[in-house]
Amino acid sequence: MWGDVAIAFLLAFIVTFMATPYTIKIAHKIGAVDVPKDERRMHKKAMPKFGGPAVIAGFLVAVIYLLIVMSMENTINLFDADQYGKKLLGMLLRNYNNRNSMHS
């Protein structure tokens, strides 16, 4: 169990580490860059503000890895009588709908 968690952590780190340079390039292309305009700014050069997709990709890879390993080891069954998969999907969709209705 803890070995699987360690592997998931390493996967998340590696995916995030590898995806970050690509998100930096995308940030420059789409203009998601904080350019220092005055002396109040901490940074002296332009800093990209688009690191979220890299972090989310690392998190998703780790979660998917853990779900696959746990279902193979029969420590979680996503399609059992408890139907964890439907509950997880319902929770995600409910949160998505709540977030979208707040912005309307």
C-alpha positions as CSV (number, residue, x, y, z in Angstrom):
1,M,0.0,0.0,0.0
2,W,2.6,2.6,1.0
3,G,4.8,1.5,-1.8
4,D,2.0,2.3,-4.2
5,V,1.5,5.7,-2.6
6,A,5.2,6.4,-3.0
7,I,5.1,5.4,-6.7
8,A,2.0,7.6,-7.2
9,F,3.9,10.5,-5.5
10,L,6.9,10.0,-7.8
11,L,4.6,9.8,-10.9
12,A,3.0,13.0,-9.9
13,F,6.4,14.7,-9.4
14,I,7.8,13.4,-12.7
15,V,4.7,14.3,-14.8
16,T,4.6,17.8,-13.2
17,F,8.3,18.3,-13.7
18,M,8.1,17.2,-17.3
19,A,5.0,19.2,-18.2
20,T,6.1,22.5,-16.6
21,P,8.4,23.6,-19.5
22,Y,5.5,23.1,-21.9
23,T,3.1,25.1,-19.8
24,I,5.7,27.9,-19.7
25,K,5.8,27.9,-23.5
26,I,2.0,27.9,-23.7
27,A,1.9,30.8,-21.1
28,H,4.1,32.9,-23.3
29,K,2.0,32.1,-26.4
30,I,-1.3,33.0,-24.8
31,G,0.0,35.9,-22.8
32,A,-0.4,34.5,-19.3
33,V,2.7,36.2,-18.1
34,D,3.1,38.7,-15.3
35,V,5.4,41.5,-16.5
36,P,6.9,43.7,-13.8
37,K,5.8,47.3,-14.5
38,D,7.1,49.0,-11.4
39,E,9.4,48.7,-8.4
40,R,6.8,47.1,-6.2
41,R,7.0,43.8,-8.1
42,M,9.2,41.1,-6.6
43,H,10.4,39.7,-9.9
44,K,12.6,41.5,-12.3
45,K,11.7,39.6,-15.4
46,A,8.5,38.3,-16.8
47,M,7.0,35.3,-14.9
48,P,4.5,32.8,-16.4
49,K,1.3,32.4,-14.5
50,F,0.1,29.1,-16.0
51,G,1.5,26.3,-13.8
52,G,-1.9,24.9,-12.9
53,P,-2.3,22.5,-15.9
54,A,1.0,20.8,-15.1
55,V,0.1,20.3,-11.4
56,I,-3.4,19.0,-12.4
57,A,-1.9,16.6,-14.9
58,G,0.5,15.2,-12.3
59,F,-2.4,14.8,-9.8
60,L,-4.6,13.0,-12.3
61,V,-1.9,10.6,-13.3
62,A,-1.2,9.7,-9.7
63,V,-5.0,9.3,-8.9
64,I,-5.5,7.1,-12.0
65,Y,-2.5,5.0,-11.1
66,L,-3.8,4.5,-7.6
67,L,-7.3,3.6,-8.8
68,I,-5.9,1.0,-11.3
69,V,-3.5,-0.5,-8.7
70,M,-6.1,-0.6,-6.0
71,S,-8.7,-2.2,-8.3
72,M,-6.1,-4.8,-9.4
73,E,-5.3,-5.7,-5.8
74,N,-9.0,-5.8,-4.9
75,T,-8.6,-3.2,-2.2
76,I,-11.2,-1.1,-4.0
77,N,-13.8,-2.2,-6.4
78,L,-15.2,0.7,-8.4
79,F,-18.1,-1.4,-9.8
80,D,-19.2,-3.3,-6.7
81,A,-22.5,-3.0,-5.0
82,D,-21.3,0.2,-3.3
83,Q,-20.6,1.6,-6.8
84,Y,-17.7,3.9,-5.9
85,G,-17.2,4.9,-9.5
86,K,-20.7,6.3,-9.8
87,K,-20.4,8.1,-6.4
88,L,-17.1,9.6,-7.4
89,L,-18.4,10.7,-10.8
90,G,-21.6,12.1,-9.2
91,M,-19.6,14.1,-6.7
92,L,-17.4,15.6,-9.4
93,L,-20.3,16.5,-11.5
94,R,-22.2,18.0,-8.6
95,N,-19.2,20.2,-7.7
96,Y,-18.8,21.2,-11.4
97,N,-22.4,22.2,-11.6
98,N,-22.3,24.1,-8.3
99,R,-19.2,26.0,-9.5
100,N,-20.8,26.9,-12.8
101,S,-24.1,28.0,-11.2
102,M,-22.2,30.4,-8.9
103,H,-20.6,32.2,-11.9
104,S,-24.0,32.7,-13.7
